[in-house]
Amino acid sequence: MSSAFVRDDDEQWLHDIAPTIGALINYLTCENNDIRVYEKSVYPSPKTGKPVFEMSNGFSYMVDHNNQWTIVD
């Protein structure tokens, strides 16, 4: 079998993505059936002051204290 095929256990998870906006956009676009996801706005978190990225998929994301992406409630 070709190595071009991805096995089910090779999935990436949000917390596995590098803590950069480029990596987040690439991951979200892939998860969205290659329909481009883009950054709509950025604002500081009222709790932590860290940047929160509002994305075109309707969710907001930030890098948490473990340096991993997380969805903001």
C-alpha positions as CSV (number, residue, x, y, z in Angstrom):
1,M,0.0,0.0,0.0
2,S,1.2,3.5,-0.8
3,S,2.6,5.6,2.0
4,A,0.5,8.5,0.6
5,F,-2.5,7.1,2.3
6,V,-3.2,8.4,5.9
7,R,-4.1,5.8,8.5
8,D,-6.8,6.7,11.0
9,D,-4.4,6.6,13.9
10,D,-2.2,9.3,12.2
11,E,-4.8,12.0,12.9
12,Q,-3.6,15.3,14.4
13,W,-5.5,17.0,17.2
14,L,-5.8,20.7,17.9
15,H,-3.4,20.4,20.9
16,D,-0.8,18.8,18.6
17,I,-0.6,21.8,16.3
18,A,2.3,24.2,16.6
19,P,1.3,27.4,18.5
20,T,1.4,29.7,15.5
21,I,-1.5,31.2,13.6
22,G,-0.2,29.8,10.3
23,A,-0.3,26.2,11.7
24,L,-3.8,26.8,13.1
25,I,-5.1,28.1,9.8
26,N,-3.6,25.1,8.0
27,Y,-5.1,22.6,10.5
28,L,-8.5,24.2,10.5
29,T,-8.6,24.4,6.7
30,C,-7.7,20.7,6.5
31,E,-10.4,19.9,9.0
32,N,-12.9,22.0,7.0
33,N,-12.5,19.8,3.9
34,D,-9.9,22.2,2.4
35,I,-12.3,25.2,2.5
36,R,-10.1,28.0,3.6
37,V,-10.5,29.2,7.3
38,Y,-9.2,32.6,8.0
39,E,-8.6,35.0,10.9
40,K,-11.5,37.4,11.4
41,S,-10.2,39.3,14.4
42,V,-7.8,39.2,17.3
43,Y,-8.5,40.6,20.8
44,P,-6.9,40.1,24.2
45,S,-8.5,37.5,26.6
46,P,-10.2,39.3,29.5
47,K,-8.9,36.6,31.8
48,T,-5.3,36.1,30.7
49,G,-4.5,39.0,28.3
50,K,-3.3,36.5,25.7
51,P,-4.4,36.9,22.1
52,V,-7.7,35.3,21.2
53,F,-8.2,34.6,17.5
54,E,-11.7,34.6,16.1
55,M,-11.8,32.5,13.0
56,S,-14.2,32.2,10.1
57,N,-15.3,28.8,11.2
58,G,-17.3,30.4,14.1
59,F,-14.9,29.4,16.8
60,S,-12.3,31.4,18.8
61,Y,-8.9,29.9,19.7
62,M,-6.0,30.8,21.9
63,V,-2.7,29.3,23.1
64,D,-3.0,28.2,26.7
65,H,-0.5,28.0,29.5
66,N,0.8,24.7,28.2
67,N,1.6,26.4,24.8
68,Q,-1.1,24.4,23.1
69,W,-4.1,25.6,21.0
70,T,-7.5,25.5,22.8
71,I,-11.0,26.6,21.9
72,V,-12.2,29.6,23.9
73,D,-15.7,29.4,25.4
